[in-house]
Amino acid sequence: MESKLSKAEKTRQFIIETTADIFNTKGYAGTSMSDITDATRLTKGSIYGNFENKEDVALAVFDHNHAKVRKVIQQRIQQAATYHEKLMVYVEVYDHFTRLNYFPRGGCPILNTAIEADDTNGLLKERAAKAILDWKKNIQGLIQGGIAAKEFKYDVDDARIALSLIALIEGGIMITKVTDSQDNLNQIMKTAELLIKMIKA
């Protein structure tokens, strides 16, 4: 029984990893079951044996892609010595998203999913919204830690700064993708860096 469960889990993970870039590039609506079966070389029966439907695959893929990016960020935050450096990890990581392989092909999964699912898919929208709110909470935690350590000003509005930082990062990625200009992202990330510098004590 245990080996069967293990095999099922391996198949499920294989489907997720194999289709991760496809969903992130083509989107939920643009990814067909044929795309999934062609990429995995599995039958529709095998796919449906591990997932209820295409939406179920898309949700699992979003979690996978988001976790991949989050893991890299958390590792770098843990290595940073100061709270200012910890906050700057977000700027540095996302500023290089086009050149680093820990981002799935197609860019930021939160941005891609949020844009596509806004009015078309409630479950994917909820998943993207939760990711953003968790991100906001993490940034707020770093700011509060910096205030306690007297690195940041005592009266910083951590919620406003967190949301503004996320908006700059995600907006910068969107503009860069549309214009095919890394320089546009660099300019926007300089503003994000200034925002973080402004709260230093």
Secondary structure in CASP SS format (residue, H / E / C, confidence):
PFRMAT SS
TARGET T0000
AUTHOR 0000-0000-0000
METHOD secondary structure of the structure
MODEL  1
M C 1.00
E H 1.00
S H 1.00
K H 1.00
L H 1.00
S H 1.00
K H 1.00
A H 1.00
E H 1.00
K H 1.00
T H 1.00
R H 1.00
Q H 1.00
F H 1.00
I H 1.00
I H 1.00
E H 1.00
T H 1.00
T H 1.00
A H 1.00
D H 1.00
I H 1.00
F H 1.00
N H 1.00
T H 1.00
K H 1.00
G H 1.00
Y H 1.00
A H 1.00
G H 1.00
T C 1.00
S C 1.00
M H 1.00
S H 1.00
D H 1.00
I H 1.00
T H 1.00
D H 1.00
A H 1.00
T H 1.00
R C 1.00
L C 1.00
T C 1.00
K H 1.00
G H 1.00
S H 1.00
I H 1.00
Y H 1.00
G H 1.00
N H 1.00
F C 1.00
E C 1.00
N C 1.00
K H 1.00
E H 1.00
D H 1.00
V H 1.00
A H 1.00
L H 1.00
A H 1.00
V H 1.00
F H 1.00
D H 1.00
H H 1.00
N H 1.00
H H 1.00
A H 1.00
K H 1.00
V H 1.00
R H 1.00
K H 1.00
V H 1.00
I H 1.00
Q H 1.00
Q H 1.00
R H 1.00
I H 1.00
Q H 1.00
Q H 1.00
A C 1.00
A C 1.00
T C 1.00
Y H 1.00
H H 1.00
E H 1.00
K H 1.00
L H 1.00
M H 1.00
V H 1.00
Y H 1.00
V H 1.00
E H 1.00
V H 1.00
Y H 1.00
D H 1.00
H C 1.00
F C 1.00
T C 1.00
R C 1.00
L C 1.00
N C 1.00
Y C 1.00
F C 1.00
P C 1.00
R C 1.00
G C 1.00
G C 1.00
C C 1.00
P H 1.00
I H 1.00
L H 1.00
N H 1.00
T H 1.00
A H 1.00
I H 1.00
E H 1.00
A H 1.00
D C 1.00
D C 1.00
T C 1.00
N C 1.00
G H 1.00
L H 1.00
L H 1.00
K H 1.00
E H 1.00
R H 1.00
A H 1.00
A H 1.00
K H 1.00
A H 1.00
I H 1.00
L H 1.00
D H 1.00
W H 1.00
K H 1.00
K H 1.00
N H 1.00
I H 1.00
Q H 1.00
G H 1.00
L H 1.00
I H 1.00
Q H 1.00
G H 1.00
G H 1.00
I H 1.00
A H 1.00
A C 1.00
K C 1.00
E C 1.00
F E 1.00
K C 1.00
Y C 1.00
D C 1.00
V C 1.00
D C 1.00
D H 1.00
A H 1.00
R H 1.00
I H 1.00
A H 1.00
L H 1.00
S H 1.00
L H 1.00
I H 1.00
A H 1.00
L H 1.00
I H 1.00
E H 1.00
G H 1.00
G H 1.00
I H 1.00
M H 1.00
I H 1.00
T H 1.00
K H 1.00
V H 1.00
T H 1.00
D C 1.00
S C 1.00
Q H 1.00
D H 1.00
N H 1.00
L H 1.00
N H 1.00
Q H 1.00
I H 1.00
M H 1.00
K H 1.00
T H 1.00
A H 1.00
E H 1.00
L H 1.00
L H 1.00
I H 1.00
K H 1.00
M H 1.00
I C 1.00
K E 1.00
A C 1.00
END
